[in-house]
Amino acid sequence: MTKNSKDLLLENLKSSILNDKICPELESQATQLVFGMGNSDADLVFIGEAPGKKEDESGKPFVGASGKLLDELLSVIGLRRSDIYITNIVKYRPPKNRDPSELEKQAFLPYLKKQLEIISPKIVITLGRHSMNCFLPKRKISEVHGSPEVVDGITYLPLYHPAAALYNGSMRQTLIDDFQKIPELISQ
């Protein structure tokens, strides 16, 4: 599948979410859908939990403080945003930045899985426990972060969410160490 055909399929999927009225209560209080962005032909897809305030305003994922840290972490391993694709499980901002509910995550999961099917990355990097538990249920992020796991032929790499390092400075080095595993995984 060519990059152009992937881009078109992703646009169609975005339209489907809007047309299907996924989570109308979330949609009604959000500014806009935050679908995802980046290289549709990427080897790496990063998945967060849900858009925050800045993301809701811009329509782009990871543009706030967590996004700036993500950019730094990518730089550490010689990557830029244009090299990856980034999205969230839930595509609308939950009110007051609350955690997405299980029902909200389940409502968006089929669309997220379709996004992954279209992009067909080598590695799916989950950022935080919410996205990890959609693909690797019953795991604890504190026990499995930085350890790749293959499920149904897809390699998942659970990592702490960059926000964790913003709230707890000691997590920054853990994130850097875990990010440094990515280049080796890509080359496998």
C-alpha positions as CSV (number, residue, x, y, z in Angstrom):
1,M,0.0,0.0,0.0
2,T,1.4,3.4,-0.9
3,K,1.7,6.3,1.4
4,N,-0.9,8.2,-0.6
5,S,-3.4,5.4,-0.3
6,K,-2.7,5.1,3.4
7,D,-3.3,8.9,3.8
8,L,-6.6,8.6,2.0
9,L,-7.7,5.6,4.1
10,L,-6.8,7.5,7.3
11,E,-8.8,10.5,6.2
12,N,-11.8,8.1,5.5
13,L,-11.4,6.6,8.9
14,K,-11.4,10.1,10.5
15,S,-14.6,10.9,8.6
16,S,-16.1,7.6,9.9
17,I,-15.5,8.6,13.5
18,L,-17.2,11.9,12.9
19,N,-20.1,10.4,11.0
20,D,-20.6,7.5,13.5
21,K,-20.9,9.9,16.4
22,I,-18.5,8.1,18.6
23,C,-18.9,9.2,22.2
24,P,-21.3,12.1,21.5
25,E,-21.1,13.3,25.1
26,L,-17.3,13.8,24.7
27,E,-17.7,15.3,21.3
28,S,-20.2,17.8,22.5
29,Q,-17.8,19.4,25.0
30,A,-14.7,19.1,22.9
31,T,-13.5,21.7,20.5
32,Q,-12.6,19.1,17.8
33,L,-11.6,15.6,17.0
34,V,-7.9,14.9,17.5
35,F,-7.4,12.0,15.2
36,G,-3.6,11.6,14.9
37,M,-0.8,12.9,12.7
38,G,2.5,12.0,11.2
39,N,4.0,9.7,8.7
40,S,1.4,7.2,7.6
41,D,4.2,4.9,6.4
42,A,6.0,5.0,9.8
43,D,7.7,2.1,11.5
44,L,6.7,3.5,14.8
45,V,3.2,4.5,16.1
46,F,3.0,6.2,19.5
47,I,-0.3,6.0,21.3
48,G,-1.3,8.2,24.2
49,E,-4.6,8.1,26.2
50,A,-6.6,11.2,25.1
51,P,-6.1,14.8,24.0
52,G,-5.4,17.5,26.6
53,K,-6.4,21.2,26.4
54,K,-3.7,22.3,23.9
55,E,-4.4,19.3,21.7
56,D,-8.1,20.0,21.8
57,E,-7.5,23.6,20.7
58,S,-5.0,22.7,17.9
59,G,-6.5,19.4,16.7
60,K,-3.0,17.8,16.9
61,P,-1.8,15.2,19.4
62,F,1.0,15.9,21.8
63,V,1.5,19.6,21.3
64,G,1.6,20.6,25.0
65,A,4.3,20.1,27.6
66,S,4.2,16.3,27.1
67,G,4.6,16.8,23.4
68,K,7.7,19.0,23.9
69,L,9.2,16.3,26.1
70,L,8.3,13.6,23.5
71,D,10.1,15.7,20.8
72,E,13.2,15.8,23.1
73,L,13.0,12.0,23.7
74,L,12.7,11.4,19.9
75,S,15.7,13.6,19.3
76,V,17.8,11.5,21.8
77,I,17.4,8.5,19.4
78,G,17.8,10.5,16.2
79,L,14.1,10.8,15.2
80,R,11.7,13.6,14.5
81,R,8.0,13.7,14.5
82,S,8.0,13.4,10.7
83,D,9.5,9.9,11.2
84,I,6.6,8.6,13.3
85,Y,2.8,8.6,13.6
86,I,1.2,9.6,16.8
87,T,-2.3,9.3,18.1
88,N,-4.4,8.6,21.2
89,I,-6.9,5.9,22.1
90,V,-9.7,8.4,22.8
91,K,-9.9,11.1,20.1
92,Y,-11.8,13.8,22.1
93,R,-10.6,15.6,25.2
94,P,-12.3,14.3,28.3
95,P,-13.7,17.1,30.5
96,K,-11.2,18.7,32.9
97,N,-8.5,16.3,31.5
98,R,-9.9,13.4,33.5
99,D,-8.8,9.9,32.6
100,P,-10.8,8.4,29.7
101,S,-13.4,5.9,30.9
102,E,-13.3,2.2,30.0
103,L,-16.4,2.8,27.9
104,E,-14.8,5.6,26.0
105,K,-11.6,3.6,25.3
106,Q,-13.7,0.6,24.1
107,A,-15.8,2.9,21.8
108,F,-12.6,4.2,20.1
109,L,-10.6,1.0,20.1
110,P,-11.9,-0.4,16.8
111,Y,-11.0,2.8,15.1
112,L,-7.5,2.8,16.7
113,K,-7.0,-0.8,15.6
114,K,-8.0,0.2,12.0
115,Q,-5.5,3.1,12.2
116,L,-2.8,0.6,13.1
117,E,-3.9,-1.8,10.4
118,I,-3.6,1.0,7.8
119,I,-0.2,2.3,8.9
120,S,1.1,-1.2,9.6
121,P,4.1,-0.2,11.9
122,K,6.9,-2.4,13.0
123,I,6.4,-1.3,16.6
124,V,3.5,0.2,18.6
125,I,4.6,2.3,21.5
126,T,2.0,2.8,24.2
127,L,2.5,5.8,26.3
128,G,1.1,5.3,29.8
129,R,-1.1,2.6,31.4
130,H,-4.3,3.5,29.6
131,S,-3.0,2.8,26.1
132,M,-0.9,-0.1,27.3
133,N,-3.9,-1.8,28.9
134,C,-5.9,-1.6,25.6
135,F,-3.3,-4.0,24.0
136,L,-1.6,-5.6,27.0
137,P,-4.3,-6.0,29.6
138,K,-3.6,-6.8,33.2
139,R,-0.1,-5.5,33.1
140,K,1.4,-2.9,35.4
141,I,3.4,-0.2,33.6
142,S,5.8,-0.1,36.5
143,E,6.7,-3.7,35.9
144,V,6.7,-3.9,32.1
145,H,7.9,-0.5,30.8
146,G,10.6,-0.7,28.3
147,S,10.0,-4.4,27.7
148,P,8.7,-5.3,24.2
149,E,6.0,-7.8,23.9
150,V,4.7,-9.5,20.7
151,V,0.9,-10.1,20.6
152,D,-0.7,-11.4,17.4
153,G,2.4,-10.6,15.4
154,I,2.6,-6.9,16.5
155,T,5.4,-5.7,18.8
156,Y,4.2,-3.5,21.6
157,L,6.6,-1.4,23.7
158,P,5.0,0.0,26.8
159,L,6.5,3.2,28.0
160,Y,5.6,5.7,30.7
161,H,3.7,8.7,29.4
162,P,5.9,11.7,29.1
163,A,3.6,13.5,31.5
164,A,4.9,11.2,34.2
165,A,8.4,12.7,33.9
166,L,6.9,16.2,34.0
167,Y,5.3,15.5,37.4
168,N,8.1,13.4,38.7
169,G,11.6,14.5,37.5
170,S,13.2,11.2,38.4
171,M,11.1,9.5,35.7
172,R,12.9,11.4,33.0
173,Q,16.0,9.1,33.0
174,T,13.8,6.1,32.9
175,L,12.0,7.4,29.8
176,I,15.3,8.2,28.2
177,D,16.6,4.7,28.9
178,D,13.5,3.1,27.6
179,F,13.5,5.3,24.5
180,Q,17.1,4.2,23.7
181,K,15.8,0.6,23.2
182,I,13.7,1.8,20.2
183,P,16.4,1.9,17.5
184,E,17.5,-1.7,18.2
185,L,13.9,-2.8,18.0
186,I,13.3,-1.1,14.6
187,S,16.4,-2.7,13.2
188,Q,15.2,-6.3,14.1
